[in-house]
């Protein structure tokens, strides 16, 4: 298997997993925020919510780095 193919699988996998992590996270805005109410409550992330948030950040970094590596790959092989 070539490095370019592995890079494509890493990009695709990290993108799909990142979408799932984003969709699983709790939303910060309640129904009242849609009507102009500013009753926001800022809390710290704990437990699974914090782990999911951290995983989303890691997957986003892997996704961006794999895209940058794929863009640089043709110039490295030439």
Secondary structure, 3 states (H helix, E strand, C coil): CCHHHHHHHHHHHHHHHHHHHHHHCCCCCCHHHHHCCCCCCCCCCCCHHHHHHHHHHHHHHHHHHHHHHHHHHHHHHC
